[in-house]
């Protein structure tokens, strides 16, 4: 899973299957089945023995959105074992993590979940959870095919959510009176239109502002990107509108981390590093899946892996040649060496990952309820009438 450095800008072979493609480090551990309380589906999974320990060492847990299954999944650790929490969001895609709030892009709306860590310890089983996020609001945008979302900062220092509005080929914000507020679009897109012209899909933030975006092709015609997508993808600089690297196969999830730009060359099944001065890309690692969803934390890359659907969108991707070997889950890669340290694989119920985000300083998160699927409510503290002044 971890090739040596190579010029990833050339159309060489994508992921190559090996006997250790799932876990080159240690034997897999089959987890106890966990149940998606919304649908009643029993989810089976297995993972590297080291996966829970890596989360503990990195002092984080994960949020994983599953586009096809319509779930936000929290992955944490309890009693030294992986623990899962599920929350249904129709067509869950981009996830943005803020200091005390999370945003989730759904089919036709953007959801906001607030942090209620004060109730986490009281959820059953007692002591299992250390953080709790509950849905508190949503904004209806209509079906704009919102892909990634990211928190920035407004001019007043307040949290400001940016949307990758794929249908209208632009970056957008939210406002109470409007479906969305267009903020930026690639210079070759001549007008706003609900035509998915270039399949804008990923966003990298830097210092609280949009810095880089990914798209599948620089086209200005309705769904024009579909005609050529295996070598037409690019990363654009938002400030200049210029391409910083091109020739990618269906790229996703650009990320700025420790002064470096990374991107998933999804159709090739690779995590790549981009040299901003030359546009040259170097392969960090190859993965056994359609790579989509990337979180970078403490020198680790958490990469989402998806199986390939045989559709007009994915069927022609280079990794589709290995469709019977592709996995769905999350791989953990050492950014300094490209080594795969651990993997989590879903055996059923989930076939596509869209986004992966880190929850720093969180051991075992809840998404609103107990492990048996019970609901929870948060109310203001009731005042004793006897304490009120006449």
Secondary structure, DSSP 8 states (H G I E B T S, - for coil): ------BTTS--------TTSS-SSS-EEE---EEETTTTEEE-EEEETTHHHHHHHTTEEEEEEETTTTEEEEEEEETTEEEEEEEE-TT---EEE-SSEEEEE-SSEEEEEEE-GGGGGGSSSTTS-SEEEEEEEEEE--S--EEEEEEEE-TTS-EEEEEEETTTTEEEEEETTEEEEEEE--TT--S--SS-SS---EEEEETTEEEEEEES----STTGGGGS-SS-EEEEETTT--EEEEEESS-EEEEEETTEEEEEEGGGTEEEEE-TTT--EEEEEE-SSEEEEEEEETTEEEEEEE----STTTTTSGGGGGGGG---EEEEEETTT--EEEEEEE-SS-----EEEEEET-SSEESSS-TT------------GGGS--
